[in-house]
Amino acid sequence: MGLIDRLSSKFRTNPQTQGTATEPAAAVDIPDEDPAQVWKLLSSSSGSHLYFLNPDNVQAGLLDLIEREPRVVLDVGCYCGANGEAIKQRWPGARVIGIEPLAEAAALAVPRIDRVITGTLESVDFEQAGLAPASIDTIILADVLEHIFNPWQALLTLRPLLSDDGVVLASIPNVRNLGLIHNLVNGHWTYEGGGLLDITHIRFFTLAEIRKMFTQTGYDIVAIEHNVDPALRQLWDLDSVQEATNVQLGPLSINALSPADRKELATLQFFIRAVRS
């Protein structure tokens, strides 16, 4: 029995990114629908996220990529404001502005950060909103780009807002996760309320495609960190000097994996820090 055979019993149907929850956020009217049929929530005014995702979740791994005290932060898709609140607690002098399309989540974010603009990124007129070119030194895209029809254009749109020393921090789910591939081989691509197959995801990325997207839109990636899938910790922890590794998981066989391949396959999401090229 190989390494991955021993791990197979640990796989969830759909691995979740960190910070998910099964309890709805407070004061949210949830439609009377079976949550197992998550697609029924797509037409709800509350959407699916307020039912499935923890409103207090902080993407600590992403925020750890902030190297210096931020001055003005734009948190795109700020949800209920937990990331922005954590930034303000760590750096009290920082001003945090959020953009959030879901009105209920935006209302929960209002008391936690300095300002919330309700709407999609595409709908915001930066000039009218008082967001001047070169006025933002930190842009947060925490699990956002995969929800946007054109994330490439979103990165281009945000680029002029960055100051000369500005950074973009993005967390992006990994479609090359071995658990996801294993389920696909077995005929399953099951959408859920959160995680790798969040039903509101529109785009899917591997690490190579993430690199390509940032390069094509005028950025240099200067740091990449991995949020490791707990079910694949043994794969992640394999000795890095073991150059070629074969994995066998039911009908799925992958041969001659490099250490970098193993790391990517064991990852739930990537944390990216990028600057203008």
ROZAFI-691788 format. One record per residue (C-alpha): residue number from 1; x negated, z, y negated. Coordinates in steps of 0.05 Angstrom, whole numbers, plus 5000, padded with zeros to 4 digits. Layout:
N
R     n      X      Z      Y
R   NUM      X      Z      Y
...
This chain:
277
R     n      X      Z      Y
R     1   5000   5000   5000
R     2   4971   4979   4933
R     3   4971   5014   4867
R     4   5032   4980   4840
R     5   5071   4989   4905
R     6   5061   5064   4896
R     7   5088   5059   4825
R     8   5149   5016   4842
R     9   5196   5075   4852
R    10   5181   5098   4780
R    11   5207   5035   4746
R    12   5269   5040   4704
R    13   5315   4980   4704
R    14   5291   4967   4633
R    15   5232   5007   4607
R    16   5248   5039   4540
R    17   5205   5043   4479
R    18   5191   5113   4454
R    19   5244   5152   4417
R    20   5307   5128   4451
R    21   5365   5175   4464
R    22   5433   5172   4498
R    23   5469   5215   4446
R    24   5499   5180   4385
R    25   5477   5199   4315
R    26   5519   5249   4278
R    27   5581   5226   4240
R    28   5581   5156   4271
R    29   5647   5128   4297
R    30   5630   5097   4365
R    31   5679   5046   4393
R    32   5717   5067   4455
R    33   5677   5021   4501
R    34   5638   5029   4565
R    35   5565   5038   4541
R    36   5541   5002   4604
R    37   5572   4939   4574
R    38   5529   4944   4512
R    39   5548   4875   4487
R    40   5616   4903   4468
R    41   5581   4943   4413
R    42   5553   4881   4379
R    43   5618   4869   4341
R    44   5624   4942   4320
R    45   5610   4959   4247
R    46   5563   5013   4273
R    47   5526   4965   4318
R    48   5491   4991   4381
R    49   5431   5028   4352
R    50   5468   5088   4325
R    51   5496   5099   4394
R    52   5432   5093   4433
R    53   5373   5108   4388
R    54   5350   5176   4362
R    55   5359   5178   4286
R    56   5302   5228   4281
R    57   5251   5188   4321
R    58   5184   5179   4287
R    59   5136   5124   4308
R    60   5076   5171   4306
R    61   5029   5121   4339
R    62   5045   5070   4285
R    63   5038   5119   4227
R    64   4971   5142   4256
R    65   4944   5074   4235
R    66   4950   5093   4162
R    67   4878   5105   4141
R    68   4886   5129   4070
R    69   4940   5162   4028
R    70   4994   5111   4013
R    71   5020   5103   3942
R    72   5082   5060   3951
R    73   5111   5046   4020
R    74   5163   4994   4037
R    75   5196   5012   4103
R    76   5232   4949   4126
R    77   5287   4968   4175
R    78   5280   5041   4156
R    79   5339   5060   4202
R    80   5356   5134   4187
R    81   5293   5147   4147
R    82   5253   5188   4197
R    83   5188   5148   4190
R    84   5192   5150   4115
R    85   5206   5225   4115
R    86   5146   5236   4161
R    87   5102   5197   4112
R    88   5126   5239   4054
R    89   5113   5303   4092
R    90   5042   5281   4109
R    91   5028   5251   4040
R    92   5075   5284   3989
R    93   5052   5238   3933
R    94   5076   5175   3969
R    95   5138   5139   3945
R    96   5178   5109   4002
R    97   5229   5053   3993
R    98   5271   5032   4052
R    99   5309   4968   4069
R   100   5364   4978   4121
R   101   5419   4929   4142
R   102   5463   4981   4177
R   103   5504   5018   4124
R   104   5513   5081   4166
R   105   5439   5087   4180
R   106   5422   5073   4107
R   107   5468   5130   4086
R   108   5431   5178   4132
R   109   5364   5154   4103
R   110   5383   5166   4030
R   111   5367   5241   4028
R   112   5302   5232   4067
R   113   5265   5180   4026
R   114   5260   5160   3953
R   115   5304   5098   3953
R   116   5345   5057   4003
R   117   5365   4985   3994
R   118   5423   4968   4039
R   119   5420   4898   4067
R   120   5377   4852   4109
R   121   5307   4834   4088
R   122   5330   4762   4079
R   123   5385   4783   4031
R   124   5342   4825   3984
R   125   5322   4794   3918
R   126   5255   4828   3906
R   127   5255   4815   3831
R   128   5325   4842   3821
R   129   5308   4902   3865
R   130   5248   4918   3822
R   131   5197   4902   3877
R   132   5142   4867   3838
R   133   5086   4825   3868
R   134   5025   4867   3889
R   135   5064   4932   3880
R   136   5066   4956   3952
R   137   5004   4982   3988
R   138   5038   4997   4055
R   139   5092   4956   4090
R   140   5123   4986   4153
R   141   5156   4941   4204
R   142   5174   4991   4259
R   143   5207   4952   4316
R   144   5235   4902   4265
R   145   5205   4833   4273
R   146   5236   4822   4342
R   147   5305   4832   4310
R   148   5295   4777   4257
R   149   5314   4705   4269
R   150   5251   4681   4233
R   151   5198   4736   4235
R   152   5145   4686   4213
R   153   5182   4673   4148
R   154   5193   4749   4140
R   155   5118   4760   4141
R   156   5108   4704   4091
R   157   5162   4733   4046
R   158   5131   4802   4047
R   159   5059   4779   4036
R   160   5062   4772   3959
R   161   5087   4844   3953
R   162   5021   4872   3981
R   163   4969   4900   3934
R   164   4897   4879   3942
R   165   4884   4938   3988
R   166   4952   4933   4021
R   167   4966   4936   4095
R   168   5023   4917   4141
R   169   5038   4964   4199
R   170   5082   4936   4255
R   171   5105   4960   4322
R   172   5127   4904   4368
R   173   5153   4908   4440
R   174   5112   4876   4495
R   175   5149   4824   4536
R   176   5088   4821   4583
R   177   5102   4891   4608
R   178   5094   4892   4684
R   179   5159   4930   4696
R   180   5197   4877   4657
R   181   5163   4821   4696
R   182   5178   4856   4762
R   183   5252   4860   4744
R   184   5252   4786   4723
R   185   5221   4765   4789
R   186   5277   4803   4823
R   187   5329   4766   4782
R   188   5344   4819   4729
R   189   5341   4810   4653
R   190   5389   4865   4634
R   191   5402   4878   4561
R   192   5410   4951   4539
R   193   5421   4991   4477
R   194   5347   5002   4464
R   195   5278   4988   4493
R   196   5244   4924   4514
R   197   5310   4888   4525
R   198   5349   4917   4467
R   199   5409   4871   4462
R   200   5396   4859   4389
R   201   5327   4830   4402
R   202   5323   4757   4382
R   203   5248   4743   4391
R   204   5200   4764   4446
R   205   5124   4770   4441
R   206   5061   4779   4482
R   207   4998   4803   4449
R   208   4971   4732   4444
R   209   5034   4710   4408
R   210   5031   4770   4361
R   211   4961   4750   4342
R   212   4983   4678   4331
R   213   5043   4699   4288
R   214   5001   4741   4241
R   215   4946   4688   4236
R   216   4995   4632   4221
R   217   5028   4673   4165
R   218   4964   4691   4128
R   219   4943   4758   4157
R   220   4883   4786   4194
R   221   4897   4838   4247
R   222   4846   4894   4238
R   223   4872   4945   4289
R   224   4914   4944   4353
R   225   4937   5005   4391
R   226   4979   5008   4454
R   227   5040   5051   4470
R   228   5029   5059   4545
R   229   5087   5055   4593
R   230   5089   5123   4630
R   231   5110   5087   4694
R   232   5045   5046   4691
R   233   4996   5100   4671
R   234   4956   5091   4736
R   235   4946   5017   4720
R   236   4924   5035   4649
R   237   4875   5087   4674
R   238   4838   5042   4723
R   239   4763   5042   4712
R   240   4747   4991   4658
R   241   4685   4967   4696
R   242   4729   4943   4753
R   243   4733   4872   4728
R   244   4780   4840   4779
R   245   4842   4876   4803
R   246   4899   4850   4846
R   247   4968   4880   4841
R   248   5025   4873   4890
R   249   5096   4895   4873
R   250   5147   4871   4923
R   251   5149   4795   4919
R   252   5106   4795   4856
R   253   5031   4786   4866
R   254   4981   4780   4808
R   255   4908   4769   4824
R   256   4842   4777   4788
R   257   4867   4817   4729
R   258   4816   4833   4677
R   259   4815   4902   4643
R   260   4848   4871   4582
R   261   4903   4841   4625
R   262   4915   4908   4658
R   263   4920   4943   4591
R   264   4971   4893   4566
R   265   5013   4895   4629
R   266   5016   4972   4623
R   267   5039   4970   4551
R   268   5109   4981   4524
R   269   5095   4962   4452
R   270   5036   4946   4406
R   271   5019   4981   4342
R   272   4989   4931   4292
R   273   4951   4941   4227
R   274   4942   4876   4187
R   275   4916   4856   4119
R   276   4922   4792   4079
R   277   4871   4741   4101
